Each structure stands twice: as structure tokens, then as C-alpha cells.
Amino acid sequence: MAILATAGRDNGRRRTLQKRKSGFSFAVPALLLIILFFVTPVLGLLLRSVTEPELGLQNYAELIGSGTYMRIFANTFLVAGVVTALSVVIGYPVAWALVVMPRYWSQVVFAIIILSMWTNLLARTYAWMVLLQRTGVINKTLMGLGLIDTPLTLVNNLVGVTIGMTYIMLPFVILPLVGVIRSIDPAILRAGALCGANRLQCFTHILLPLSLPGVAAGALMVFVMALGYYVTPALLGGTANMMLAEMIAQFVQSLVNWGMGGAAAFVLLVVTLLLYAVLLRFFGASRIG
Amino acid sequence: MKKQLVATVFTALVGLSGSAMADEMVFTSWGGTTQDAQKTHWADSFTSKTKIAVIQDGPTDYGKIKAMVEAGSVTWDVVDVEGDYAVQAGKAGLLEPLDFSIIDKSRLDPRFVTDYSVGSFYYSFVIGCNKTAAGACPKTWADLFNTVKFPGKRAFYKWSAPGVIEAALLADGVAADKLYPLDLDRAFKKLDSIKADIVWWDGGAASQQLLASGEAPFGSFWNGRLTALAATGVTVETSWDQNITAADSLVVPKGAKNKKAAMKFIAHATADMQQSQFAMETGYAPTNLDASRLMDEAVRRTLPDMQAKSQVNADMNYWAVNRDEIGKRWYSWQAK
């Protein structure tokens, strides 16, 4: 199994290299666009972070030296981690079901997932607010059923952010997973079962390892998106679990302190790139896609 | 003949585009019902009087103002900002000095006039209470900070701005005339005592939603939002005891493209008639001293300028100087 996987990876690499040579010129417009509208402003931001209010690394020193900012960093990673784990755990069975369902029903479920993605983010987040607040639908129902006496605090805290963000991130796990699971030859699973593997063994020894690239791709996408998420944590979270994007927005918009804002944004970018590099090392570019 | 026609059409087109450029300007404010009222009572009447079209934009964003001015490409001509920001930005060179040969400042409330800004409207932070949702209604800031006598969540303004720190100090027994310079240590200690019971609102609509749903049965609100909420049938009680006033200001970012139109717009928006109409609709007080005589007596009585007896004025100059430092401390306290 391991040998097979490695061989596959090498093949993949060779193919990507060939493609890269012949297809480079097609990528030039996109590259130019990225250099002009992403790389240049990011460099500008970096420059500000070491020049405002004066030349030096004092902004970075303040970021790293302050307990508050470090707590916001830690909280950002905590939220992103929890949301990623939950999205994978909830999304995996859905992706599997989408593959094995009759075609008609899988199209219906697909439509529901895509539609929810297309609905305005703010509208969806406000909807959660209405559902989760102390006087909201969920608390009223639970209290009406006599299951709880005092309303649960489901919003303005970590619980609210986790629920809201997991819901929004789910499609980003499900869609790549469906692609990967669909490409697995069912004959391999049948062969496994014929050789005496039970359902659980089929899953842990065949399906899961083969679909791992999909899991990794989805998880990475969700984790990186969650690190920089703004609207949902701002609306469903309390100030005590502020995330990095909110802090950057405060620096840039309210405090008009672009030196600190730039420093925070740059740290976030570096951490994200490092994570991506780690994943590349473990899975290889072609498999994460 | 044909040549002539082409020439005529060409001149007409140039003329059209030229006049279109000169005859429009951009007004930026905070959105919601407040900007709607500004559009109706200031911008629309300005356009019909001067034929200068007013394009609405928003929301106000101090980062954007700085970016536009630095890049030398300013697309906003008049911006509604918070009073303390106006003072600070004027000093930082981000604003055009106002042309007081066009804007008549003799009848404008001098509390809100600087070289770079005039008052847009002013409001009070008052204690609001949803009588249906609350057991009892807090009447003073001390009551609002008393979680034993008044258990439950209380709503406060989320951003670092004049209002909440003052309320905490007043609740802690600081005399209104001894508020400044603000004793931040004391204020944050007082805020610590109710921190777990605070729900933050980040804008007017959110504050109304919190109060109306009973999510927070009481709290500190902009007076105008309570008036609006009461008009929709929610049983709201407003306590004006030591209401804390702060003002919005109208400013012109440095390098604005339609400076002349901007000055005219500000002159129009701060005129007595426009100020009175805006105040009657929003429940915020006018900054033109002659506006109140144009207003319905019953409405007038609900405005902050009639509550002067127990009023506390937030010190915009103090805030302008200390805005950054308080802000940093405020947000790191919130994140704790």
C-alpha cells in the first residue's frame, strides 16, 4: 500500500513538471494580476509595519510582547482548529453519502449545499444570531420543552463562533472530498471485503487512507480561511474571543494605526504560508491540488 | 453641414460630461436610518436647490480617509465622522479647512465648531430599558452598573469612543465636572465588575435588536434609536439622568475633488430648516441654534438639547488627544 502510494506520488510530480514547462505562458496573465494586486500591496504593508511610526521592529516587538495580542493569536488558532476538525468530522459522512446516494437524491443534496454557499454571508450569520440568542428559537424551544430552566449562552462566545463558522465552512470540506471519494474504484473496497475485512476495517484500511488527500485539501482550505475570518466571529463572538482579522480591522479602521495593523497582517500571512509548506511536505502539491 | 453637425454633437457631449463632473459630489455617512434621513432632508433638498447631485456612500471608515488622502485620490467630498476624530484628523492634516465665508457659523453650536469641522447632529448616551423584558428599570448609571439590584445582561457601545468610560466613572461616584482627565484605571476596574454581563452593540440597528428582543433588557443607547424603537410599539423607558452627549461632525477630506460643492453642502445641511427636519425624524439634536424654533413642540421635548439640566458633555478635545491610547487600552481590555 505504502509503496503504491509513493509510486503514485512520483508519477504525479513528473506530470506536474511537464505541465509546468509547457503551460507557463498561459499562467502569465494570472501571475501579473497577482503580482500587481496582491504581492505589491502586501510588500507595502510589510514596509509600513517596519516604518510606522518610525523605522524599526517596534511594532513586532509590541505584538509579541503583549499578552493581549498573543491571546488573540492563540484564540484564532484555537477557533480555526476546532472549526476545521468539526467540519471534517461532519463533512466526511456527507461527502460519502453524496457519492453512494442514488443520482437524483445526491443532486438534491448538492443543490442544497451549493445554495447555502450562494446565500449572502451576512444574512446567514444574522440568521444564526436569531436562532442562538438567549431569547432565540433554540433557547425558547428547549425551555418550552422543560429541558432547561435558564437560557443557554450560545452566542457572543466561542460556541456561537464555532457553530456559525463550521456551518459556513462545511461545503469547502464536502466538495473536494466528494471528488476524491468518487475517484476511488469501488472494486478495491469489494476486494477488501472479499478478503475478509469487515465494514470498519474497509473504512480504516482502504477508504480513509485513499481519501486522505481530499481530507487534507479540505481541512487546509478551511483552516486557512478560518484564520483570516472576519464577519462571523465579529457578529457571533464576544469581545473576549476576538480573532486576528477583527484585531487587524481595529488597527486599520478605528485606531488608524497601520504600522501595527501591517505587522499583525504580515504575521498572519507568514504563519499561513508556513502551514501550507508543512502540508506540501507531507502530501505533495499534486495531491492537495 | 455634416461637419458642423459632428462639431455640435461633440461640443454638446464635452459640455455634458464637463457639467456632470462639476455638478456632483459624494456624501459619506454611517448608513441605516440616520443616513436615510440625511439623504432625505439634506441631500435631496440640496440637489433641488443647487442642481448638484449628491451621491451617497458609506459607511464612514477612518482607514479609508487616511488611505485616500495619502494616495492623493479622494473620492469622498463630505464625510460624517465622530466629533473626537474630527478634532484629531484636523490636527493630523487629513482635512480641508472649512470655508466660513460659505458656511455661516454664527448660529452653529460653538461646542462642535473647529477650523476643520462643524457639528452634524448631536446625541446622548442614555439609559434605555425594555419595560416588558426587565423586572425593574435602572434609572442612573450606578443602577446600570449594579448587577445585584438589576440582574441580567446590559448593552453597551462596543467601540472605543466617548460614552462608556464616562458612564463607568459616573457610576463609580465621580462628579460630572471632575471627569476629565479620565481616570482610566478606575473606569476599567468599574467595568470589570460587570464585564460578564455586558453585551456589546456595534451599531444602531444592533442596539435596537438587542433591546427589543430582550436579549439585553437594558443598557446604554443613543437616544435617537430609543425614540425610533418606541415608535414601533416597543415599551421603552428612557432615563436622561446624566445623559452623556457626543456629536458627529461634517468634514471635508484633504484634496476632495469637489471642495466648493462640499462647502455649499455643509452650509445647507447645517441650516436651521435642514437641521430641524433631520432632528424631528431621527430624535437627534440639531447643531443649529435656530433649528428648535422650527420644530414641533412635542417632538422638541424629546431631544437631548432639552435635557441640559442633568447633561454631561463628553470632552472632544480630551478625546482627540488621547483617542489612540484609550483605544488601545479599551480593545485589549475587551479581549481579556
Boltz contact constraints between the chains, C-beta under 6 A:
constraints:
  - contact:
      token1: [A, 68]
      token2: [B, 332]
      max_distance: 6.0
  - contact:
      token1: [A, 68]
      token2: [B, 335]
      max_distance: 6.0
  - contact:
      token1: [A, 72]
      token2: [B, 335]
      max_distance: 6.0
  - contact:
      token1: [A, 133]
      token2: [B, 215]
      max_distance: 6.0
  - contact:
      token1: [A, 134]
      token2: [B, 215]
      max_distance: 6.0
  - contact:
      token1: [A, 135]
      token2: [B, 213]
      max_distance: 6.0
  - contact:
      token1: [A, 135]
      token2: [B, 214]
      max_distance: 6.0
  - contact:
      token1: [A, 135]
      token2: [B, 215]
      max_distance: 6.0
  - contact:
      token1: [A, 239]
      token2: [B, 200]
      max_distance: 6.0
  - contact:
      token1: [A, 239]
      token2: [B, 334]
      max_distance: 6.0
  - contact:
      token1: [A, 242]
      token2: [B, 335]
      max_distance: 6.0
  - contact:
      token1: [A, 250]
      token2: [B, 331]
      max_distance: 6.0
  - contact:
      token1: [A, 252]
      token2: [B, 63]
      max_distance: 6.0
  - contact:
      token1: [A, 253]
      token2: [B, 61]
      max_distance: 6.0
  - contact:
      token1: [A, 253]
      token2: [B, 62]
      max_distance: 6.0
  - contact:
      token1: [A, 253]
      token2: [B, 63]
      max_distance: 6.0
  - contact:
      token1: [A, 255]
      token2: [B, 324]
      max_distance: 6.0
  - contact:
      token1: [A, 255]
      token2: [B, 327]
      max_distance: 6.0
  - contact:
      token1: [A, 256]
      token2: [B, 62]
      max_distance: 6.0
  - contact:
      token1: [A, 256]
      token2: [B, 66]
      max_distance: 6.0
